[in-house]
């Protein structure tokens, strides 16, 4: 997991967000990814385990900050 995270730093954040969405919503997102990405994110989701409200809030904050940077 650490190796995958080093090569793909956003995989952990994606895992946290998908875990916070619930099973059906996460499945709806994952069906749009290729097999390698599904494998990477799935492994990260398994490694993350149960997510806390704090983890989700921090991840969402990071995501929103990145979106704001890219829209300007």
N, C-alpha and C positions, 0 to 999 in steps of 0.2 A: 504494500500500500504506500509506504513512504516513497518508494521509487516512482510509482505512478503519479503521486502528488507532486514530486519534484519536477517531472516532465510536463505535467498538466496541473498547474496550481489551482485552476478553477474547478477541478473535479470534485474536491471535497465540498466546496460551496454548492455545487450542483446537487450533490448527494443530500446535503442538509435541506436544501429547498424542496427537493422531490419527496423526501421523507416527511416534510411538514405538510405537503399537499394531500396526503392520503393515497391509498393504493390505486384507486381508479384514475385519479387525476395524474398521478405519476406514470401509470401505464400509458395514458393518452399522450404524455410528453415523450416517453421512451420509444414509442412506436415510430417517431419521426427521426430517430437516430440510427446510424449505421451499426452493424454488429460489434465492431471494435469499441465504439463509444458506449454502447449499451453494456458491454462487458466491463469497461473501465468504471462507468458510473455505478453499475451494480455492485462491483467489488468495493467501491468507496462507500456505498450505502450499507453494505454488510459490516464494514469496518467502523462506521460511525455509530451504528446501533441506535439506541433511543436518543432523540434530540431534545434539548431543553428549550424553553422559551427564549432564554438568553442567546443560545446558539442561533436560533432562527432570526431573532431581532438583529443580531450582529451581521449575519449573512445578508439579510434583506437590506440593511443599511449600506453594506459594501456594494451590493448589486445596484441600488438606487444611485449611489455616488458615481459608479461607473457609467450608468445610463446617462446621467446628467452631463458627464464629461464628454461622452460620445455624441450627444445631440447638439453640442455647440460647435 
